[in-house]
Amino acid sequence: MKKFFIGILVLALSCMSAQARKVRGTVRCGAEPLSGVVVTDGYGFAMTQKSGKFVLEVSDEAEFVYIVTPAGHVADWSSGVPAFYIPVSGRNRFDFQLTRTAEGSEYHIIAVSDPQTYSDEHFAEFAALPLEDMARTAAAFEGTGVGLVLGDISWDRIEILDMYKKEIVRAGIPFYPVVGNHDNEAYVQGDREASASYRRKMGPENYAFFLGNEVVMVLDNIIYDTNFKCRIGYTDQVMSWVEGLLEVLPADAGLYIAQHAPLGHGDRMIINGDRLLDLVRGRRVNFLSGHTHVNANHLIEKDIRDHNVGAVCGAWWDTKHCTDGTPRGYKVFTMSDGGLSWYYKPVGLGKDHIAEVFSLGETPEFPEAVVVNVWDWDPDWKVEWYEDGVFKGTMEQVRAVSAVFTAEIEAAYRTAGQDIPRWKRGRPSSHNFAAVPSPSARTVTVCVESPFGQKWSRTVELAR
């Protein structure tokens, strides 16, 4: 603990400069002062004293003073975004008021990616069944629940953010936003300039809050230019802030890193991704991302996993499935009894809807096989099959395009009398599994089981 406070002091002193100005404030829960709360301006850091008071050197570049909300507390979220931040302009004093949530180390997270609404019709569709589904899921939570929307809330229409804030409160839990490439102003040049409207409506792009014994760190990994151009990665300023934040967090705190685009791996690692991994190694880390409109579950290395969450809009509101055949939906994480579990929740379907099976001839790449799509698969899952009731073992992992997605997107564009754009076509994914039955087989039964006990099975009658 002594080392922790020394780190705060060193960081505070190192962040002082001739261009910084000193501001003061408090963090309270009702009349109770909260001590040990981290305060930042996006550049430097301070911590509240026993009195709940803090002094922070604020950079001239800073737009907000904000807090790392402590566990068991939340800022007012009735506006659609939790008010853990206060704009810097015209202020020298910053007083934060929090309320208590459920205490303890257990919690739930709803992670939803890419609402990506452009038209009023798109937004109305999002605000109907998908949002109602999330609200029902949240209502069943025991203990603390929060939501994360993993970017591309809008689709180059910044005014959609106001509509989103008004409606997301219906979910019944605080939802924290992540900036996506389509949440920038498309024709404004420069990364900081293009996201200025987002910050005015949604607050800082890089922030954090405690959840149980863990910390959720929200990062901007979209380096925007103009004319819809962007690079994926972290600027040096983002990396500097992350480095400073990690210095003041408990060394044993696990991390969720919520960002729009996935981290990537190997030669496909995003800009400064390797630097970020170097900073977080030694902690349990779960990256939560969207952007791709597919679902993927990758163990990057020991204790570091990337959950790339399928889009709630499917293929940009043209289909009920994503381009890899994942049903539109969201992902739910639960911390209970010290263990983390998760499941992908399709909109309008139960949590045990974890796979979809296709009979002979339905998957063009494997016409002689029964194929099952297991969208949240990782090596800890079981995917097995039976032929006429006889156990045959583990199905073969293959890459295939989803037949159900292909049918949906072709129907949508056939109705419109248009060609399907390349970026809306089906993508082959490796969360497919195939089994080739013998010529005399009459049935194939597929059995799928997740590491957390979800079970699913279907029997396919083979018509030859």
Summary of the structure (lengths in Angstrom):
residues: 464
radius of gyration: 23.5
end to end distance: 69.9
largest distance: 82.5
contacts: 1570
relative contact order: 0.10
helix: 21%
strand: 35%
